[in-house]
Amino acid sequence: MASLVIGTVPIHGHVTPLLAVARYFVDRGDRVRFITGARFADVVEATGAEHLPLPPDADFDDRQDLQDTYPERARLKGAKAVAFDIEHVFIAPGRGQHDAVMAAHDEERADVVLTDPAFTGGALLLGHPLGSRPPLVVCGVVPLPIASRDTAPFGMGLAPLRGPVGRLRNAALRVVAARTVFRRAEEVAQQTNRELHGRPLPFAVLDWPRHAEAIVQFTVPEFEYPRSDAPATLHFAGPISASGSRAPLPPWWDDLDGSRPVVHVTQGTIANRDYRQAISPTLEALADSDVLIVVSTGGRPLDTLPPLPANARAAEYLPYDDLLPRTSVLVTNGGYGGVQYALRYGVPIVTSGGKEDKPEVAARVAWSGVGRRIRSETPSPAAVRRAVLAVLTEPRYREAARHVASRMAVAGGMSQLAQVVDDLAGAGATS
């Protein structure tokens, strides 16, 4: 039996996939302690894992609009918005995250620690020699953020350019980003590491997963940019989990009778306050089309929706394992987990932009050919209509999505993650 610690930032889209991981390892008989926000204590305990709270200075409630805490955040877009979040939402709590993991390890030795990439306490943990800390496995619940000569800096939402021109572009953008939008975030991370270890970080803070003992990305290579300089420790497991499949059937379910294409639109469970990001423009764009629009509010009351046209149906949550096989197009604001879930079923995608990792998700949707990207956080109905009709009428999008689904079907999944964990735990036990 292995002793595992899971650490995640207290954000729904980061916690949920790791809940499935916790349940898997508990069910096979491992000891699992799960460090995350206080609001997730009940769902963590429901997996059979022990919940360990983050310290107050590293905890927050992601359901509360971050603009309420940081009014200046609302004015930021693109890489600047990502850099702001990295500094204030992710890097600032890093010391508390580190301390929580080391306290758990000191109390009861952990064989392996699993974290999400935004858990920047992992970067600080790497300052301890292996042996005085457990090996780290980074679980890829967002697009792969590691730096590469073949990709633009994370957060810019730029697809790769091939050849020398692309590498020159990427190098120039890395210099510009390091000196401007990411400068303050890097300074905070470096200062925290000096305070803890007496020396600066030997790598850029966003690139810390490259230096962990393993990265297990929760997708397939067909949905991730190729990197000629990727570390040998990078593994692709395919989608690990999905949420919402246990939701009850809504009373209008029989309307999904196959007589017209189903366009499902959702903004997930967190970035769903501003319906202009996907739901409102989709309802307006397709109100007169021969499709059935199916809306999920992600838990928000249905009376918060704009008026529904005659060809629209809505529910707070939907049973995705039943819905997605009936869905012709997913319209989304770019949540990574939701996109992976749809691709498991070969559903092509239309995505808007947004903050956090959403520009990177949208860029990969377009690059992989599985859908259309709208370069706006609040797209116009006309833009949504053009994108949806293109995906419905041009077979290449569904063909690409089905190809990704076929690769996901043969990916290692949870067993591959377990193999990585077991290899590291075994190496530690014999060292």
Steps between C-alpha positions, in 0.01 A plus 500: 500500500639840399462819701400779262443873543297693244528879494284731288413866485144555629346538153219271387651409163828404666351313795241291312738287289715434804193380693472216248871432548456491877206260472696267273795472734279466809304221332815306426605525866740795514515759774400836349512844658359786295614859563269764355249769596264470794190514282598169337529307828176304456563393140856399588383291794236339275783345295634329811802729515588712803453871446780726619419871477721755334613774739277809491749706299494235224124439500221683320155429361508485121122549482549860603581727209870585520414846367342566841839447663713641216298770317795574271483144364187581298696739279760240403492266204724242338846445639471788746191342656680167523803667658282674758337171598836324518635758741200555725293182477770237451850616600410694813346188665802285406676522835187389685454211257862393553468516875180292499660223294818491708301496824300202374821325392669567834201360687476189282747427224345527153625278220382734222337845477261571214419863417337704229728735297361812671605372843817708501591370841635216287768731364606577856496131597760436229744705705529209744719208396313190395485279806423782739191556287284255304521477120253724318253404227334792323151413379416691182154643560576805281685530168866407538672820625867404472727723295631377165694638207208375290220692676415856595490587872203351683202732525534672164270258323730474197523180298845376399683618188718241338868535420761767573252786466280350769790445735620858451149625575478289814841609627416866446164462674663327796738792544221755472273308738775452758582871499144628500183306576658222707775702666321575827367143535851363454643741757245387760581134439874560516473696825286231661754234406784712645312537827442125519821354357748789502536502120295592194300250301728338241222516239209719396208442732256411221742234383517321835305188385788418264718446807258274687562127498209451257227682308187303412293705259127426501458504122657337195789630287259583218361784715834634623773688318801286407821603676833372373649587839229339714637323809512121504285519814196617300219244462156526336223310676191631323202645687485374857160611618196707422231662708126522453431150367280415800258789451136394461324508165307827456127484421562609139747217429274332241543808279847365419344260252758537222270703275738800501860568599568568867720797587605484863619825659655536845738724690591241759449539873716804583530748210125501456394833643530691174284315250640718220803270489309223321139440606331829406658539155428135418134532592468811284709363215306177458148602605370467143712200401383142456697379803420422861703718738571327831626726778671403824543781753754310708288533813367851462120536533314478171327832564838672458501406130384738229167410339524168320392476136256226402781268387693517830490284813688558825605329822740582779690175445473233234598130476791541261555132435148497358503847343831505314428199275196699380692828458611636163698803627616623840513877548716594800713773652796263503516300822767232457313219674177560307684504168674171581167349603338598169792369299469160670174474308635649176296821536646798308529830680442873463677697770529863594799645681527601862738530791704242692605215269209544260695674220736202498209254483340696215828511308536121527142449380584687181850352461382140538217554250226384737308826482490875451644769722332838542758756613279684744404457864149622414439394139229649286200288400610533138843355580344211692257428219777490238713270714220259593371472144854438373551218750161351417552505124873433455582134574867568581421622851305192602757276331779663701299475822428132435869437436586653838224290658652185350836586652341572836327161491835319500683735738624357828274710719510443873711186465776697330496759777515218755799346323690828519413538868592142581834526319592810703375352827698183436814692413471695823450185706817341362724808503 
